[in-house]
Amino acid sequence: MWPTRSTSSKGEALAIVPNENGKKPWFGPKRIGYGRRPQTWQGWLVAWLSLLVVLLVVLGHH
């Protein structure tokens, strides 16, 4: 389900492999740390809209 990473013989990440339908996933693994990071403009849009919603909720209660 999640995209996989191609690795070299030294274990270094080379590229994100497209998912089953051939499209690049919106979010992919981070190079350092845990979690996912946006890979496409759609992923970045979701990330920024999520941040905006959180800010509106936090600031709306004051």
N, C-alpha and C positions, 0 to 999 in steps of 0.2 A: 504494500500500500504506500509506504513512504518511499521517496526517491532514494536511490542508493548512490554511493560515491565510488568512483573508480579510484583505485590506489596504485601507486607504483610499488616496486619490489621493496622499497624502503618504508612503505606505509604512508607516503605523502599523498594528499588528495590531488587528483588531477582534474576531474570534471564532475558535474552533476549529470546523472543519466536520466533521460526523459522517462516519464511514467508510461503506463500501458497504452494510452491514446496518442503518444508521440509528442505531447505538449510539455513544455518546461513547467515544473511545479511552481506555485506561487511562493512557497516557503521551502527553504532547504536548510541543511545542517550548518551550524556555525563552525568556523575553523578552530576557535578556542572557546571553551566553556560549554555549557549545556543549553539546549533550546534550539529554536529555529530562527532564521532571519529571512527577510523578504528577498526574493530572487528576481521578481518581475515587477512591472509597474502596478499590476493588480495587487500584489503582496504589499507593496509600499502604500497603496491607497487604503487597504484594510488596516495596516498598522497606524497610519496617521488618523484615520477616522476613529479607530478605537481609542487613541490618545485623546482626541477631541471630545469624545463622549465622556471619558473619565474626568477630564478637566471641567466640562460643563456640569456634571453631577456634583463634583467636589465644590466648585465655586457657586453652584446654585443653591447650596444649603446654607450659605452665609448671609 
